[in-house]
């Protein structure tokens, strides 16, 4: 059986087993299924050649010949790192879900189906199949937030659903316009890219705007980010790990695919994209600085960090594009680690108010260590994955815009300010009266795994850069001779 199809079926089979077996086995079965999926994704990565820019491990079955629709799966340097990220963070989210004691089947079945849908988004090589998987991520997340979230979970779930469905309308319209513009009607990504590049710039821009709104909601891009803070705050912490760590990356991944599809439009709108990226970066950072709710702070910091991703894409330079992909991976790791640690602290203390914490280094050195590493990585301190990513984006920005890229440094300073403040409040000062038990073994494994990868990517980024470089060279070449 093809390896990518197996990767797609593993979490689906896990969800079926959870449904059939007794509820007391649900957590164990989900952990086994997500671990098997992560290991198989590692096997897929071992089959991937670093020197080939085109799609690899391609599996294609004609689905609807009259519509030009295919069940096509494949990976390249853009999708492979995100596949690995999705399978890793799903395992971490399941390990952190040991506290779920009621309606456990209703929790772990959507979690596993969500993993399958995320894998489908990153592996799909047909736009109609991509759209199906894109929509399939909505229902599991809606039920997870609505049934297991905080006091305002119903409002948060409905906001998330309406915002995302609204964006999906524009995405669908853009897909239909692109399909109609092709002489040979097909939804295959490679064939559609070749056909659409011959369109006039005006038509490309019209189609691109539809894609941008659809992907911008999920990314999210200012001012389409209204759903994000409430969804993050009200969602269970393991769900927030996936929401911030993977779901936001689906938007930026889709935007990268769109850039390959419509290069003239992206080149024409480059300045506007860069301006939106700077707004995202500064707006998210300032709002994160103002938060006293720890989950709210991480939510707004995600808006800021996705601004860095958008800026890297807007450079249309190989270095900046490399930085965008690295930032997607780095932010997934750091945001996942932060939501994991803050969620575990909340389970023990029942508060997310930063003012109620203090002297975490004395009360729980392990939590203090994991928190500090995650925050310094999100700031981009050397030796962490965040530094490598932001450095590439900054260099790409300097190559494209020169001194204007200094604005990015302002955003980084704001991030450093709230990160240092948070570390200081959490880890120093008078001891708080809260009782904080040390992390349990599955929780410790999840936090240690993310911390280790954050540091390894920061100290030895060459393997990851090697996996994406050939595809990035190809994407950068699409814009090499454009003004």
Secondary structure, 3 states (H helix, E strand, C coil): CCHHHHHHHHHHHHHHHHHHCCHHHHHHHHHHHHHHHHHHHHHHHHCCCCCCCCCEEEEEEEEECCCCEEEEEEECCCHHHHHHHHHHHHHHHHHCCCCCCCCHHHHHHHHHHHHHHHHHHHHECEHHHHHHHHHHHHHHHHHHHHHHCCCCHHHHHHHHHHHHHHHHHHHHHHHHHHHHHCCCCCCEHHHHHHHHCCCCHHHHHHHHHHHHHHHHHHHCCCCCCCCHHHHHHHCCHHHHHHHHHHHHHHHHHHHHHHHHHCHHHHHHCHHHHHHHHHHHHHHHHHHHHHCCEHHHHHHHHHHHHHHHHHHHHHHCCHHHHHHHHHHHHHHHHHHHHHHHHHHHHHHHHCCCEHHHCCCHHHHCHHHHHHHHHHHHHHHCCCCCHHHHHHHHHHHHHHHHHHHHHHHHHHHHHHHHHHHHHHHHHHHCCCCCCCCCCCCCHHHHHHHHHHHHHHHHHHHCCHHHHHHHHHHHHHHHHHCCCCC
